[in-house]
Amino acid sequence: MSDTNDVFSSIAETAPQRIWDGVIGRSRYGSELTLAVVELEPDTVIPEHSHRNEQMGLLIEGSVTFRVDSDERLLDPGASWCIPPHTPHEVRVGPSGAIIVEAFAPPRDDWRALHETPPAAPHWPR
């Protein structure tokens, strides 16, 4: 169950959170994972970091260059990734921005504490 005990919801009803500069996430939290739609502004860089969560993602729109440990790839829509816990990774967003869907297990409790940004319609789904 999510924090609100809602089984169903719409991404448009999920409050956006600023995760990093140029990165807005809309997350649902279950007891065992976090699912997020993440909107990335053009040319944003998410600096190298790691976390205790396993991270799986799917690129919906745009392009990103993902570096996981020492493996770097330019990814286009339809690409996916699976990052083991505690593995360093970095993302550079392409000139058109990007929209990704990501799942984290265990849940991203650090994201729960982030402040919500002013309400805005999500860029996805269109």
PyMOL commands that set and color helices and strands:
alter all, ss='L'
color gray80, all
select helices_A, chain A and resi 11-13+109-112
alter helices_A, ss='H'
color red, helices_A
select strands_A, chain A and resi 17-20+23-29+34-40+45-49+54-68+71-75+80-83+89-105
alter strands_A, ss='S'
color yellow, strands_A
deselect
rebuild
show_as cartoon
